[in-house]
Amino acid sequence: MTTERQLPSIAAERRPPSMRRSDRQRGIAAIIGMTLLSIVVLIPIYYLIVTTFKTTVEAAQSPMALPTSFDFSVYVNAFVKMQYPRAFLNTLLITAGSVIGVIAVGSMAGWVLNRKSRSKIAGAILLLLLAGLMFPYQMSILGLYDVVRGLGLMNNQLAVILINITVNLPFATFLFYTFTTSIPKELEEAAGIDGAGVFRTFVTIVFPLLRPAVITVAILNTLSVWNDFMGPLYFLQSREKQVIIQEVYRNVGQFSTDWASLFPMMVLGVLPLVIFYLILQRYIIGGVAGSIKG
């Protein structure tokens, strides 16, 4: 008796030899194309890593060649020079506060606007939020500077967190808005019949079902906030409150750049994001796929 697993192989054997040969050629071409694409993607990573072990002169003379020696003391020196523990904690604080704020506000706003989509006020608010996607916040940096100074938040990490939340809120709200459509309203109505209020319904019923969208927003905003340079540059003056990317930028002078220190610091700055991706790789793929499906 022929099983279902044997049917595809039997059908493949019955295909003409020319079609099977064409399938093999397409498969080989796809493998070659993916290999070439992987090489192109890995070239900048290779350049970054090998340059960390080179002197400034060696990096300028032979940028793609292997270093003459692999001295890992350059990472120790970079770690100490950039005061990595302090810079890392500052970056982590700003990133965590910004991402949590975006998820909390964006999920509630997206849910409410979706459920009140027939209201003209809700539609106007949604359009106003989406308008924020068309204009980079750098266009209003002077106004932001006056607002932050007026609130007494200059050289305060809270200012950077609030700006990051405001800047990333429109896209997050839109993502939660679209994903909420896939959540049945009957679940919320059943919770209301059981006596749950609006906030309790959102926390216990809606928010757990928004998990794919939450993961997607967390990933995108973590990458965006961690690599943000302008916010900390304008609003954090004292070194005790500065972030990793500012410590890396200290190697860029007006007339010269300390490449020997710049590249190891760049690796130390990117390393937490790589670890973050490796740990959450499974959730990253599922979150993005689920968000698109929703």
Helices and strands as residue ranges (DSSP letters): H 6-14, H 17-51, H 56-61, H 73-81, H 84-115, H 120-131, G 137-140, H 141-150, H 157-180, H 185-193, H 198-201, I 202-206, H 207-209, H 211-226, H 230-235, G 239-241, H 244-249, H 259-279, H 281-293
